[in-house]
Amino acid sequence: MPPPDSLAPEVVEPLVTGRFGRPYLYEESCESTQQLVDKDLDEGAAAVCDVQTQGRGRLGRGWDTPPGTAILCSVLLKPSGGQLEQLSLVAGLAAAETVERALGLAVQLKWPNDVMVNRRKVAGVLAEAANGSVVVGIGINVNQSREELPGDAKVQPASLYTTDGVRRERAPLLADLFASMEQSYARWLEGGLDALYHNLGARDFLRGRRVFVDGRAGTGIGIDRSGRMEVELDGERVAVESGEVLFER
């Protein structure tokens, strides 16, 4: 019998309704789910583990969670063309919608890949492209206590549990994430970021906030239709294509 709140295949696979999450690759522990995905598998293949020993976020940062408290997964995408850098936003939107349904609270996206609730980060995305494939890693903080969240993060972290005090089974959340990811990705394939722009714009965390880009202070204007972050710096409108935009807490 799988333990309570298990992400073992016999628990998750019956909940998967589409092609994302099939095949379902599961390890209790691994270095990173990004490394578990075989790029020869069909699109939608997903790798999941309970604990990562060398989990990674963007810009080389670590992503550490206590065993059995978070959703840690990677999904294989094989888009034929398109602006692959936009897939961080596509996956971020799917994660935000999943968290929003779970909490019943407004959830925002901090460009390019952080999912925010009450100004705190509850999830993150890492998209890595190679040889025409993209492996999208998604981490969602589900049942961590405040003491189990990192205290030195640039963006203050939270979990679903620290947000509303509810302990949740992760398997239904993971299945919902797969379904949301498949839907967002299909819309992106058909219409690009324009097809998702209304939902992205409505969740744009940095819009109107005081921000910092390479040490320069400015104001966030918003995510543009190509997926860049537009900011106003010294009266000039600047489009940031990569890197990090910090915000004033």
Secondary structure, DSSP 8 states (H G I E B T S, - for coil): ---TT---HHHHGGG--SSTT-SEEEEEEES-GGGT--TTS-TT-EEEEEEESS-B-GGG-B----TTSEEEEEEEE--SSS-GGGHHHHHHHHHHHHHHHHH-S--EEETTTEEEETTEEEEEEEEEEETTEEEEEEEEE-S--GGGS-SS-SS-B--HHHHH-----HHHHHHHHHHHHHHHHHHHHHHGGGGGHHHHHHTBTTTTSEEEETTEEEEEEEE-TTS-EEEEETTEEEEE-SS--EE--
